[in-house]
Amino acid sequence: MSASHRKYDIAVIGAGACGMTAAIAASRQGANVCLIESGSRVGTKILKTGNGRCNLSHTPIEGSEYRGSGDGRIGTFLKTFGVDETLEFFGSIGLITREKDGYIYPYSEMASSVLDVLRFAVKDSGADVLCSVKVTDIIRSDDGYNLQCESDPDEKGKTVNSAYHASKVILCTGGCADPATGSDGSGIRIAQKLGLKVVKPLPALVKVTVTNSRDLAVCAGVRCKGIVSVYMGDGGSDMSSGTEAVASDRGEIQFTKDGLSGIPIFNVSRYISRALDGSVRVRVKLDLCPEMSADELVSFIMGYIRNGCSAGDISTEEALAGIMNKKINTYILKSTGIRPSTPVRDIGRDRIVKYADAVKMLEFDINGTYGFEQAQVTSGGVDMCEVDDNLQSVKYPGLYLAGELLDVDGPCGGYNLQWAWTSGYLAGKSAAAK
């Protein structure tokens, strides 16, 4: 039998974090496994995680941190293979980890260490690794599944077709985020072809753009601590002041030339993507001084003006230099109609109140995101109703789905990689056990 028609117990499609974990778990159960990757090498996306340090998990993780159609079930999977089991798994393949403020990294603080131990563990498991092979179709047969594949063009530019057979298949192709690493949505298209329910994939953990970007450009590059809150309303109608935030997060906010970035923005971006996709108006409010109330901020500024600079020629811009970043102050003063050069002694309490309110509720209308090209994860994917508690398809026995392909996404901080390890291991072990 030729290599291109070899039969396997289990075919794992997608050799990212989830797929490699699934292949190792299945091979440990004695299964004959092939790991199929469309790219020229395995695990390329791992190298980009955690700014190259690979924040591979977080402690604690309970399951309630995740969103999507499976947000009520993730805790069950984590009870079987959670953070402790993940650290034990990585220890078994030679990785030492360290934890800081709940964030778990490889001891080397190099993402390449995580990729290397996974690569070596896959090799040691005996699994066949097939790179530059793209699965285009999965066809059910009497004794499993036939995989229709395309390999990279040969020297003459001709695409080479191939076929493989497996008794079981684990689909771990990822979502649509960062397509340059191979997460191009191909697995979602295969799932749709099989008739599985798919929640529309949208960018998550991604920068957002604002409508008044021209004025905001002055703040490009500024970073400041604060609270991000997301508000939504219908179409172009005004949102009342009593509207509750649909999502909020706290941390370092980054200003770009046309929008907002930083971990708190990333963590609320899934809600923004879904609202904008539904033509719902989205507004973000930033509290850039969460340690003080607006009244406390006004009292502080007024007290300083009375006791510190009322007799001098100090300008409003100079008087407020100790409150906010200079560029942020320039933006706020312009947006509130206060001239920076006005002597502070001529600024009344009403204008200071206006300034303080802007610091506490700096508002931006959001008109988009940076898209899948810069997204770290996908919101949406195959609906969790399509898989059982072993991550096996309820419609296709022997077909398992795991990782970002499923409609599960978490915040920054190792949560999405934890889902990759958890779902990959459980799918691999379950497929081999049966």
Buried (B, 14 or more C-beta within 10 A) or exposed (E): EEEBEBBBBBBBBBBBBBBBBBBBBBBBBEBBBBBBBBBEBBBBBBBBBBEEBBBBBBBEBEBEBBBBBBBEBBBEBBEBBBBEBBBEBBEEBEBEBEEEEEBBBBEBBBBBBBBBBBBEBBEEBEBBBBBBBBBBBBEBEEEBBBBBBBBEEEEEEEEEEBBBBBBBBBBBBBBBBBBEBBBBBBBBBBBEEBEBBBBEBBBBBBBBBBBBBEEBBBBBEBEBBBBBBBBBBEEEEEBEEEEEBBBBBBBEBBBBEBBBBBBBBBBBBBBBBBBBBEEBBBBBBBBBBEEBEBEEBBBBBBEBBEEEBEEEEBBBBBBBEEBBBEBBBBBBBEBBEBBBEBBBBEBEEEBBBBBBBBBBBBBBEBBBBBBBEBBBBBBBBBBBEBBEEBBBBEEBEBBBBBBBBBBBBBBBBBBBBBBBBBBBBBBBBBBBEE
